[in-house]
Each structure stands twice: as C-alpha cells, then as structure tokens.
Amino acid sequence: MRKTILAFTVFTVTTMAACNEKKSTTDNNATTTTTSGSTMQSEVKDDLSQKNVVQIAIGSPDHTTLVKAVQAAELVNALSNTGPFTVFAPTNAAFDKLPAGTVENLLKPENKDALADILQYHVSLGVFKVESLEDGQILGQVNGGNITITKKDGKIMIGGASIIASVPASNGIVHVIDGVLLPPAQK
C-alpha cells in the first residue's frame, strides 16, 4: 500500500511539473515558446516567413513613433493576426507635422481609446494594392469611419496623405504615408 501511494505521489508531482514547464519547439528556424497559457500571435518568432504588418513597422527606422503608438494602444496582437489588413503607416516625419505635444498626449494611458481610434482609422480590412486604388474610392476603416482615395498629379492620396511606398506583408500590405490620418469628429 505504501509503495502504491509513493508511486502515485511521484507520478502526480512529475505530471504537474511537466504541465508547468515551458516548451520550445524549433522547425526550420521558427521557434514557438509556450507555457501552460496560450501564445499570442505577436509572440511567435519566425525568421524565415514574410513579415506581418507589425513586424514591418518594427523593422523600419522611419516608423518608431507608429510602433510606440500601436504598443500604447495595445493593438500589436490584433494587427499580428491573419488579417488581411491594409495599413496606412505614417512615418515619424508625418507624426512630427502634428501640433506640438499631440503625440505625447495621445500616448498617455488615459488617452488609449482616442489613440486606438486614430490608429484603427489607418487600417482597412482586405488588401488594397496601389494599382487597384481608384480616384473617389471610399474605404471602410476598422474604426468604423470611411476614407476617400484621390489621385492627383500621378500621386495616390488617402485622406490628404500621399502613399510614398508599399510593402507586402504576410497578413496584408503596408502603405507608407507622409501624413497622419485623423478621423472626422463624431457628431
């Protein structure tokens, strides 16, 4: 009887320890680390596949302000998911055009909802490549607002900002823009 209880105790402790262990698996340079909880899409490390929209922004020295804003609004995981997304990504210089103190104010925790609304106004569901954008086309944005595409002197603009580059992503496309899109004031 004593041996049975001892064996059962050892089995239980071993099983519990195994359940709480971190497990890492590596397959073709892609590493996933999990614990007894779940792993968020943004936590998956994959050095071989095409980067998602968040990873593209993180890898760009011209988008550090955007990355800080996405992190402050807690949108990293949402934008790391499957999508597909079209992200209109303002450069640091675009954020610098805003009135002094605007970015700093939006990054405060108490302004998280307003920041998230602005950032979601930069995202459309679906992939809209430059060649498919038409003058007067209206895109529905993730925040529920709409934004209009215009073509002027061969430039494609969205909400007054010019698209200056485009980068395909594993979960959509990133259009680099030279302005920050501000949603219209709600009535």
Sine and cosine of phi, psi and omega as CSV:
sin_phi,cos_phi,sin_psi,cos_psi,sin_omega,cos_omega
0.00,0.00,-0.70,0.72,-0.02,-1.00
-0.88,0.47,-0.66,0.75,0.02,-1.00
-0.91,0.43,-0.60,0.80,0.01,-1.00
-0.91,0.42,-0.70,0.71,0.01,-1.00
-0.91,0.42,-0.68,0.73,0.02,-1.00
-0.89,0.46,-0.71,0.71,0.01,-1.00
-0.89,0.45,-0.68,0.74,0.02,-1.00
-0.89,0.45,-0.67,0.74,0.00,-1.00
-0.90,0.44,-0.72,0.70,0.02,-1.00
-0.88,0.47,-0.69,0.72,0.02,-1.00
-0.87,0.50,-0.72,0.69,-0.03,-1.00
-0.90,0.44,-0.72,0.69,0.00,-1.00
-0.89,0.45,-0.68,0.73,0.01,-1.00
-0.89,0.45,-0.69,0.73,0.00,-1.00
-0.90,0.43,-0.70,0.72,0.00,-1.00
-0.90,0.44,-0.66,0.75,0.01,-1.00
-0.89,0.45,-0.65,0.76,0.00,-1.00
-0.91,0.41,-0.59,0.81,-0.01,-1.00
-0.93,0.36,-0.48,0.88,-0.04,-1.00
-1.00,-0.07,-0.10,1.00,0.00,-1.00
-0.94,0.35,0.53,-0.85,0.19,-0.98
-0.97,0.23,0.63,-0.78,0.01,-1.00
-0.84,-0.54,0.74,-0.67,0.07,-1.00
-0.86,-0.51,0.69,-0.73,0.08,-1.00
-0.81,-0.58,0.64,-0.77,0.01,-1.00
-0.83,-0.55,0.74,-0.67,0.01,-1.00
-0.57,-0.82,0.94,-0.35,0.01,-1.00
0.80,0.60,0.76,0.65,0.03,-1.00
0.93,0.36,0.14,0.99,0.08,-1.00
-0.98,-0.18,0.83,-0.56,-0.04,-1.00
-0.88,-0.47,0.72,-0.69,0.08,-1.00
-0.83,-0.55,0.80,-0.60,0.04,-1.00
-0.92,-0.39,0.77,-0.63,0.02,-1.00
-0.77,-0.64,0.44,-0.90,0.15,-0.99
-0.87,-0.50,-0.24,-0.97,-0.01,-1.00
-0.91,0.42,-0.24,0.97,0.09,-1.00
-1.00,0.01,-0.23,-0.97,-0.01,-1.00
-0.98,-0.20,0.40,-0.92,0.02,-1.00
-0.99,-0.15,0.75,-0.67,0.05,-1.00
-0.98,0.18,0.49,-0.87,-0.02,-1.00
-0.83,0.56,-0.63,0.78,-0.04,-1.00
-0.93,0.37,-0.25,0.97,-0.02,-1.00
-1.00,-0.01,-0.13,0.99,-0.01,-1.00
-0.97,0.25,0.79,-0.61,0.01,-1.00
-0.99,-0.16,0.84,-0.55,-0.03,-1.00
-0.55,-0.84,0.96,-0.29,-0.07,-1.00
-1.00,0.00,-0.07,1.00,-0.06,-1.00
-0.97,-0.23,-0.60,0.80,-0.08,-1.00
-0.96,0.27,0.28,-0.96,0.08,-1.00
-0.88,0.47,0.61,-0.79,-0.05,-1.00
-0.96,0.28,0.51,-0.86,0.08,-1.00
-0.99,0.10,0.04,-1.00,-0.10,-0.99
-0.87,0.49,-0.59,0.81,0.02,-1.00
-0.94,0.35,-0.70,0.71,-0.01,-1.00
-0.89,0.45,-0.57,0.82,0.06,-1.00
-0.90,0.44,-0.72,0.69,0.01,-1.00
-0.89,0.45,-0.68,0.73,0.00,-1.00
-0.88,0.48,-0.60,0.80,-0.02,-1.00
-0.98,0.18,-0.05,1.00,-0.05,-1.00
-0.98,-0.21,0.84,-0.54,0.05,-1.00
-0.92,0.38,-0.27,0.96,0.00,-1.00
-1.00,0.04,0.02,1.00,-0.06,-1.00
-0.80,-0.60,0.46,0.89,-0.02,-1.00
-0.91,0.42,-0.59,0.81,0.02,-1.00
-0.92,0.39,-0.68,0.73,0.03,-1.00
-0.87,0.49,-0.69,0.72,0.00,-1.00
-0.88,0.47,-0.71,0.71,0.04,-1.00
-0.86,0.52,-0.66,0.75,-0.02,-1.00
-0.92,0.39,-0.69,0.72,0.02,-1.00
-0.89,0.46,-0.64,0.77,0.04,-1.00
-0.92,0.39,-0.70,0.72,-0.02,-1.00
-0.90,0.44,-0.56,0.83,0.01,-1.00
-1.00,0.09,-0.01,1.00,0.00,-1.00
0.84,0.55,0.74,0.67,0.00,-1.00
-0.94,-0.33,0.06,1.00,-0.05,-1.00
-0.85,0.53,-0.76,0.65,-0.04,-1.00
-0.91,0.41,-0.66,0.75,0.00,-1.00
-0.87,0.49,-0.68,0.73,-0.03,-1.00
-0.99,0.16,-0.14,0.99,0.05,-1.00
-1.00,-0.01,-0.18,0.98,-0.01,-1.00
-0.95,0.30,-0.01,-1.00,-0.14,-0.99
-0.83,0.56,-0.61,0.79,-0.05,-1.00
0.97,0.25,-0.65,-0.76,0.11,0.99
-0.99,0.17,0.51,-0.86,-0.02,-1.00
-0.83,-0.56,0.57,-0.82,0.29,-0.96
-0.94,-0.34,0.89,-0.46,-0.03,-1.00
-0.94,-0.35,0.81,-0.59,0.11,-0.99
-0.99,-0.11,0.97,-0.25,-0.21,-0.98
-0.98,-0.22,0.97,-0.25,0.05,-1.00
-0.92,0.40,0.63,-0.78,0.07,-1.00
-0.98,0.22,0.19,-0.98,0.09,-1.00
-0.84,0.54,-0.65,0.76,0.01,-1.00
-0.89,0.46,-0.55,0.83,0.04,-1.00
-0.91,0.41,-0.68,0.73,0.04,-1.00
-0.91,0.42,-0.55,0.84,0.00,-1.00
-0.91,0.42,-0.36,0.93,0.02,-1.00
-0.96,0.26,-0.29,0.96,0.02,-1.00
-0.93,0.35,0.42,-0.91,0.04,-1.00
-0.81,0.59,0.57,-0.82,-0.02,-1.00
-0.79,0.61,0.71,-0.70,0.05,-1.00
1.00,0.05,-0.17,0.99,-0.04,-1.00
-0.88,0.47,-0.78,0.63,-0.04,-1.00
-0.89,0.45,-0.73,0.68,-0.02,-1.00
-0.85,0.52,-0.66,0.75,0.01,-1.00
-0.91,0.42,-0.68,0.73,-0.01,-1.00
-0.92,0.39,-0.46,0.89,-0.02,-1.00
-0.98,0.22,-0.13,0.99,0.03,-1.00
-0.94,0.34,0.62,-0.79,-0.03,-1.00
-0.81,0.59,-0.59,0.81,-0.04,-1.00
-0.94,0.33,-0.20,0.98,0.02,-1.00
-0.95,-0.31,0.30,0.95,-0.05,-1.00
-0.84,0.55,-0.67,0.74,-0.03,-1.00
-0.91,0.41,-0.68,0.74,0.02,-1.00
-0.91,0.42,-0.65,0.76,0.04,-1.00
-0.90,0.44,-0.71,0.71,0.01,-1.00
-0.88,0.48,-0.64,0.77,0.02,-1.00
-0.88,0.47,-0.71,0.70,0.01,-1.00
-0.90,0.44,-0.72,0.69,-0.02,-1.00
-0.91,0.42,-0.63,0.78,0.01,-1.00
-0.94,0.35,-0.35,0.94,0.09,-1.00
-0.95,0.30,-0.20,0.98,0.05,-1.00
-0.99,-0.10,0.10,0.99,-0.10,-0.99
-0.79,-0.61,0.75,-0.66,0.13,-0.99
-0.90,-0.43,0.56,-0.83,0.11,-0.99
-0.99,0.14,0.75,-0.66,-0.06,-1.00
0.95,-0.32,0.13,-0.99,0.02,-1.00
-0.93,-0.37,0.89,-0.46,0.02,-1.00
-0.91,-0.42,0.99,-0.14,0.02,-1.00
-0.96,0.26,0.43,-0.90,-0.04,-1.00
-0.80,0.59,-0.70,0.71,-0.06,-1.00
-0.92,0.39,-0.27,0.96,0.01,-1.00
-0.99,-0.14,-0.10,1.00,0.01,-1.00
-0.99,0.16,0.71,-0.71,-0.05,-1.00
-0.84,-0.54,0.49,-0.87,0.04,-1.00
-0.86,0.52,0.78,-0.62,0.01,-1.00
1.00,0.04,-0.12,0.99,0.01,-1.00
-0.90,0.43,0.67,-0.74,0.01,-1.00
-0.94,-0.35,0.78,-0.62,0.03,-1.00
-0.94,-0.34,0.70,-0.72,0.12,-0.99
-0.99,0.13,0.76,-0.65,-0.03,-1.00
-0.99,-0.15,0.34,-0.94,-0.06,-1.00
-0.86,0.50,-0.51,0.86,-0.02,-1.00
-0.97,0.22,-0.03,1.00,0.01,-1.00
0.99,-0.16,-0.17,0.99,0.02,-1.00
-1.00,0.07,0.12,-0.99,0.06,-1.00
-0.87,-0.50,0.45,-0.89,0.02,-1.00
-0.64,-0.76,0.56,-0.83,-0.11,-0.99
-0.95,-0.31,0.68,-0.73,0.08,-1.00
-1.00,0.02,0.68,-0.73,0.13,-0.99
-0.76,-0.65,0.51,-0.86,0.10,-1.00
-0.89,-0.46,0.82,-0.58,-0.06,-1.00
-0.63,-0.78,0.85,-0.52,0.02,-1.00
0.79,0.61,0.65,0.76,0.02,-1.00
0.99,0.17,-0.05,1.00,0.02,-1.00
-0.99,-0.12,0.59,-0.81,0.10,-0.99
-0.98,-0.19,0.80,-0.60,-0.05,-1.00
-0.83,-0.56,0.49,-0.87,0.08,-1.00
-0.74,-0.67,0.87,-0.48,-0.01,-1.00
0.83,0.56,0.53,0.85,0.01,-1.00
1.00,0.00,-0.15,0.99,0.02,-1.00
-0.98,-0.18,0.66,-0.76,0.02,-1.00
-1.00,0.07,0.63,-0.78,0.14,-0.99
-0.99,0.13,0.88,-0.48,-0.08,-1.00
-0.96,-0.28,-0.22,0.98,0.05,-1.00
-0.23,-0.97,0.35,-0.94,0.06,-1.00
-0.69,-0.73,0.65,-0.76,-0.02,-1.00
-0.74,-0.67,0.88,-0.48,0.06,-1.00
-0.93,0.38,0.55,-0.84,0.00,-1.00
-0.77,-0.63,0.27,-0.96,0.01,-1.00
-0.91,0.41,-0.42,0.91,-0.02,-1.00
-0.85,-0.52,0.48,0.88,0.05,-1.00
0.54,-0.84,-0.65,-0.76,-0.01,-1.00
-0.54,-0.84,0.55,-0.83,0.07,-1.00
-0.92,-0.39,0.85,-0.53,0.13,-0.99
-0.97,-0.22,0.89,-0.46,0.05,-1.00
-0.97,0.24,0.78,-0.63,-0.02,-1.00
-0.82,-0.57,0.39,-0.92,-0.07,-1.00
-0.99,-0.17,0.30,0.96,0.04,-1.00
-0.51,-0.86,0.32,-0.95,0.06,-1.00
-0.99,-0.12,0.75,-0.66,0.01,-1.00
-1.00,0.05,0.84,-0.55,0.01,-1.00
-0.93,-0.36,0.82,-0.57,-0.01,-1.00
-0.89,0.45,0.54,-0.84,0.05,-1.00
-0.88,0.47,0.51,-0.86,0.02,-1.00
-0.87,0.49,0.69,-0.72,0.02,-1.00
-0.97,0.24,0.63,-0.78,-0.03,-1.00
-1.00,0.03,0.00,0.00,0.00,0.00
